[in-house]
Amino acid sequence: MGAPLARPAEHPILLTLDRVSLTYRAHDRIVTAVEQIDLSVAAGDRLVILGPSGCGKSTLLKAVAGFVKPSAGRVTLDGRPVDRPGPDRMMVFQDFDQLFPWQTVRDNILFALKTTKAVAPAERMQVANAVIEQVGLTAFAGAYPHTLSGGMRQRVAIARALAVRPRVLLMDEPYAALDALTRQEMQDELVRLWRERNFTLLFVTHSIEEAVRIGSRIVVLSPHPGRFRAEFDGLPAGAAPAARQALQEQLEILLFERRSREPH
């Protein structure tokens, strides 16, 4: 499939991974999680990283977030090296318990706005209420996390991240623990929010259907260690079911073919 696709000139490159490798120590050996990843993310992309469990997708996302340092290569945002976490890269995790349980929905968002200083104090309440409305939780603004469903808690986590106005929204399999219907609804809602707010999205999943539903670009990683395997353009809004099915089949063939070559 070759190198990553070049992006059109009208979409400037925002985030770059240049020959990034990530290793960690496991007992008495060094394990390579991902190896020699080259990737460019343009402003406004919805880029999905797709691969089997254990291929280093989440570790790669943590490197972009600044939580872990590459063992080789570098990550840059706007041409500047990423060497620590920052509010320009907000992350939404798979865990439902990423909210402060002692704070209400609104207070969770206000806390993020206060600590990151993303907006002026006089604007924080307005911004918090606006993002709560965008994710459809106005009636639950005063509720505590334990009273909300898993899907609602993920909506709050997304609202909190978007309230900070990050350059890139990072999402690590945020819908994996949801039931199928709620998961589909959340996927569609994420794309709707992207259209309304025009943010840049980097989304990790091992679900082919989810990748096709969300991605404007889909990058496929090989099984452990994760290496660049292929890249596909996503489908336009309103694409025919046959087109979706064809892309899913391409991705399934690619992933199955790669796995079938791995030693058992």
Helices and strands as residue ranges (DSSP letters): E 13-26, E 29-42, E 46-50, H 57-65, E 72-77, E 80-81, E 89-92, H 105-116, G 121-123, H 124-134, G 138-140, G 145-147, H 150-163, E 168-172, H 180-197, E 200-205, H 208-214, E 217-221, E 228-233, H 241-261
